[in-house]
Amino acid sequence: MILLTGAEGLIGRRISTRLEALGFEVRRFDLRRSPAENVCDERALDHALADVEGVVHLAAVSRVVWGQRDPALCHATNVTALENIVRLCLGQRVRPWIIFASSREVYGQASRLPVHEDEEKRPLNTYARSKRDGELIIDNASAHGLLANICRFSNVYGCPQDHPDRVVPAFARAAARGGVISVEGSANVFDFTFVDEAVDGLCRLVQATIAGEQLPPIHLVSGQGTTLGELAEIAAQHARKEVSIKEAPPRSFDVSSFVGDPGRAETLLGWKARADIRETLPKLIAQFEELGR
């Protein structure tokens, strides 16, 4: 049995299906399924951890802007809840392994691209600091004998049911239904990772962890950089209705550029992202168009 927190999120919905297809039993846990499935509720966590072999911990306040708006909730969800999960796992007779989903945000504004996993962590915002603190909790858990691994995601996209204010679904929705594509920092460059490929990498990490492998932090990233201006132009080129592109200054608490080095994932997991956002974004636009009919 694998406990999957954040089971109703973009990655959670797909990884649960993939793990079950591989023959694993998955216990889904998400506040969107039930108010009783709250990672901030220690008793609920204790109950959910009963008789599990491992934990894939995806649950989080997952948006930078949300962390800025409510730092206390971000800390409680992203840090304190993880501390409780680790403590409860360490207290079990047979200790479950943990995979912790972290973020490229932990690096802050890196001095060079592409960013390797060993780059210094200099988080710029509340969300990033919470993920940095989560990694420290996992490192400490590993030092106390818990089998625990870390993966870092970057701008995962590819589903119309994703958070509507994330940049890729926001651009795709505007292209499908018409309106304004608002670009906050057109020169900002990011590493966009297609969700199905991110899930494949995470599945490989689950299997490696089950096999007892204690690994260094691993990027599940594409290794390709796309500016927000380029992303907006791709969306506009494939728009189903009339759109306009409106440029705005970047937010002060956002990282302006990130491209990750995917080499470690290929070496240790045999995983490499191959999707091209110039091909996947038009498909996402088509999905939004279909849903809007």
Buried (B, 14 or more C-beta within 10 A) or exposed (E): EBBBBBBBBBBBBBBBEBBEEEEBEBBBBBBEEEEEBBBBBBEBBBEBBEEBBBBBBBBBBBBBEBBBEEBEBBBBBBBBBBBBBBBBBEEEEEBBBBBBBBBBBBBBEBEEEBBEBEBEBBBBBBBBBBBBBBBEBBEEBBEEEBBBBBBBBBBBBBBBEBEEEBBBBBBBBBBBBBBEBBBBBBEBBBBBBBBBBBBBBBBBBBBBBBEEBEBEBBBBBBBBBBBBBBBBBBBBEBBBEEBEBEBEEBBEBBBBBBBBBBBBBBEBBEBBBEBEBEEBBBEBBBBBBEEEE
